[in-house]
Amino acid sequence: MTGTRSFVVTGASGGVGSAIAEHLASLGHVVVNLDPDADPRRSASRTHHYPGSAGNPADALAAAELAESQAPLAGWVNNAAVFRDASLASASAGEIEELVALNLNMAITGCRIAIQHFLACSRPGSIVNVSSHQAQRPVRGALPYATAKAAIEGLTRAAAVDHGPQGIRVNAVALGSITTPRYEQYRQLHPEADQQMAALHPIGRIGQPHDVAHAVAFLLSEASDFVTGVVLPIDGGRGALGPDPEST
């Protein structure tokens, strides 16, 4: 597919999602930000803000229709996430299941709406799910989030297998630590954070939102036409780094 295309990016009112949306728009595409905090008054020719929940099928469908009205919908980025922790030692099974579902359902809904749209239009398409290094190496206290991200990676592979014959590709990016407003709040409370995080990432720094945006744009593009079912670490090597026996 050549020419201007449209993409839906969930949770693109700030942070990584905003960087992804801005980068896609800079490449000449139209982007719809599906986010509860989206302000339609900020919409422009290449970026449209639709206030809604990524986990609500009606809102996701409306975002897809808005994108299609601007240019052929070619891709969907499931970036929206909820960061709430709970412990098996203190929370009920229902509370934990609810927190897992908050993140997992947004990705399921986005994949479902995007795939149904591509099939209805007899059009190939690309979906990118945003995962985390925690899907493979959780940090203490983040059990619901890590569990949901592991499930999202399984969803990515299964959807890629199911819908590859229709030209629909599904991939994921597993993020390491990225500079976002949430991370900046963490830094203010933990002055040692920069040094610790640099040590966790072999490349010597944490990631920037544009690092993620460029990788996502690649997975959405025709340059990655033979790439599907992949979980691509965007983590500066954090996932590859194991404990150093000489450091203790």
C-alpha positions in Angstrom: 0.0 0.0 0.0 1.4 3.4 -1.0 0.4 7.0 -0.3 -1.1 8.4 2.9 -2.4 5.8 5.3 -4.1 6.1 8.7 -3.3 4.4 12.0 -5.0 4.2 15.4 -2.7 4.6 18.4 -4.3 3.9 21.8 -3.1 5.9 24.8 -1.4 8.6 22.7 -2.2 11.6 24.8 1.3 11.5 26.3 4.5 9.5 26.8 5.4 6.7 24.4 2.0 6.8 22.6 2.3 10.5 21.8 5.8 9.9 20.4 4.5 7.1 18.2 1.6 9.3 16.9 3.9 12.3 16.3 6.4 10.2 14.3 3.7 8.6 12.1 2.2 12.0 11.4 5.7 13.3 10.5 5.9 10.5 7.9 2.8 11.9 6.2 0.2 9.6 7.7 -3.0 10.3 9.6 -3.2 9.2 13.2 -6.2 8.8 15.5 -5.4 8.9 19.2 -7.9 6.8 21.2 -7.5 7.9 24.8 -9.9 8.8 27.6 -7.9 12.1 28.0 -7.9 12.9 24.3 -9.1 16.5 23.5 -10.8 16.7 20.2 -10.1 20.4 20.1 -6.4 19.5 19.6 -7.2 17.6 16.4 -5.3 18.7 13.2 -5.1 17.6 9.6 -2.9 14.6 10.5 -3.7 13.9 14.1 -7.2 13.3 15.4 -8.0 12.9 19.1 -10.9 10.7 20.0 -11.9 10.5 23.7 -12.7 7.0 24.6 -11.5 3.8 26.2 -9.2 1.4 24.3 -11.0 -1.5 26.0 -14.5 -0.4 24.9 -15.4 -2.0 21.6 -17.8 0.8 20.6 -15.0 3.4 21.2 -12.4 1.3 19.3 -14.8 0.9 16.4 -15.5 4.6 16.3 -11.7 5.3 16.2 -11.3 2.9 13.3 -14.1 4.5 11.4 -12.7 8.0 12.0 -9.3 6.8 10.8 -10.8 5.2 7.7 -12.7 8.4 6.9 -9.3 10.2 6.6 -7.2 7.6 4.8 -7.1 3.8 4.4 -6.6 2.3 7.8 -3.4 0.3 7.6 -2.3 -0.3 11.2 -3.2 -0.3 14.9 -0.9 0.2 17.9 -2.1 -1.1 21.2 -0.2 1.1 23.5 -2.6 2.0 26.3 -1.8 0.5 29.7 -2.8 0.8 33.3 -0.2 0.7 36.1 -1.8 -0.7 39.2 -0.1 -3.3 41.5 -1.5 -6.0 43.7 0.0 -8.8 45.7 -1.1 -12.5 45.9 -0.4 -12.2 49.6 -2.9 -9.4 50.2 -5.3 -9.0 47.3 -8.2 -11.3 46.4 -8.0 -13.4 43.2 -10.8 -11.3 41.8 -8.9 -8.0 42.4 -5.8 -9.4 40.6 -7.9 -10.8 37.7 -9.5 -7.4 37.3 -6.1 -5.6 37.1 -4.8 -8.2 34.6 -8.0 -7.8 32.5 -7.7 -4.0 32.4 -4.5 -4.3 30.4 -5.2 -7.5 28.5 -8.7 -6.5 27.3 -7.4 -3.3 25.7 -5.1 -5.3 23.5 -7.7 -7.9 22.7 -10.2 -5.2 21.8 -7.8 -3.4 19.6 -6.7 -6.5 17.8 -10.2 -7.6 17.2 -11.5 -4.3 15.8 -8.4 -3.9 13.6 -8.6 -7.4 12.2 -12.3 -7.2 11.5 -11.7 -3.9 9.8 -8.9 -5.2 7.6 -11.0 -8.3 6.7 -14.0 -6.2 5.8 -11.9 -4.1 3.5 -10.1 -7.1 2.0 -6.9 -5.2 3.0 -3.6 -6.3 4.6 -2.7 -4.6 7.8 -0.3 -4.4 10.7 -0.9 -4.5 14.4 1.8 -3.6 17.0 1.2 -4.5 20.7 3.3 -2.7 23.2 4.6 -5.1 25.8 7.4 -4.8 28.4 10.6 -6.5 29.5 8.5 -7.5 32.5 6.7 -10.1 30.5 9.9 -12.2 30.7 11.6 -10.7 33.7 9.1 -9.2 36.2 10.1 -6.7 38.9 8.8 -7.2 42.4 5.4 -5.8 43.1 4.1 -5.6 39.5 2.5 -9.0 39.2 -0.8 -8.0 37.5 1.1 -5.9 34.9 3.7 -8.5 34.2 1.0 -11.2 33.9 -1.0 -9.1 31.4 2.1 -8.3 29.3 3.0 -12.0 29.1 -0.5 -12.7 27.9 -0.3 -9.9 25.3 2.8 -11.5 23.9 0.9 -14.8 23.6 -1.9 -13.0 21.9 0.5 -11.5 19.5 1.9 -14.8 18.4 -1.5 -16.5 18.2 -3.1 -13.7 16.2 -0.2 -13.6 13.8 -0.6 -17.3 13.1 -4.4 -17.1 12.7 -4.5 -14.1 10.4 -1.2 -14.3 8.4 -3.0 -15.9 5.5 -5.1 -12.8 5.1 -2.0 -10.5 5.0 -2.5 -9.3 8.6 0.7 -9.1 10.6 0.8 -8.9 14.4 4.0 -8.0 16.3 4.9 -6.6 19.7 7.6 -4.4 21.1 8.9 -5.2 24.6 10.1 -2.0 26.2 12.8 -1.5 28.8 12.8 1.6 30.9 11.8 4.6 28.8 11.9 8.3 29.8 8.2 9.3 30.4 6.5 11.6 32.8 5.9 8.5 35.0 9.6 7.7 35.0 10.5 11.4 35.8 8.2 11.1 38.9 10.2 8.0 39.9 13.5 9.8 39.4 12.4 12.6 41.8 11.8 10.1 44.5 14.9 8.1 43.8 18.0 10.3 43.1 20.0 7.1 42.4 17.7 6.0 39.6 19.8 7.2 36.7 22.9 5.3 37.8 20.9 2.2 38.6 19.0 2.2 35.3 22.1 2.8 33.3 23.6 -0.3 34.9 20.5 -2.4 34.0 20.8 -1.5 30.3 24.0 -2.7 28.5 23.7 0.3 26.1 24.3 2.5 29.1 21.1 4.6 29.2 17.4 4.2 29.4 15.3 4.6 26.3 13.7 7.7 24.8 10.2 7.7 23.4 11.5 8.2 19.9 13.5 5.0 20.2 10.2 3.2 20.5 8.4 5.3 17.9 10.9 4.5 15.1 10.7 0.7 15.8 7.0 0.7 15.8 6.9 2.7 12.6 9.1 0.0 11.0 6.8 -2.8 12.1 3.9 -0.9 10.7 5.6 -0.3 7.4 6.0 -2.4 4.2 9.7 -2.6 5.1 8.7 -5.3 7.6 6.4 -7.2 5.3 8.0 -10.6 6.2 8.0 -10.0 10.0 5.1 -11.3 12.0 4.6 -13.0 15.4 7.7 -11.3 16.7 8.3 -9.8 20.1 11.0 -7.2 19.5 12.9 -5.9 22.6 13.3 -2.1 22.6 15.3 -2.2 25.8 18.9 -1.3 25.3 19.8 -4.9 26.0 18.1 -5.0 29.4 16.4 -8.3 28.6 19.6 -9.9 27.6 21.5 -8.9 30.7 21.8 -11.6 33.4 23.2 -11.3 36.9 27.0 -10.9 36.8 28.5 -13.5 39.2 31.6 -11.2 39.7 29.5 -8.2 40.8 28.5 -9.8 44.1 
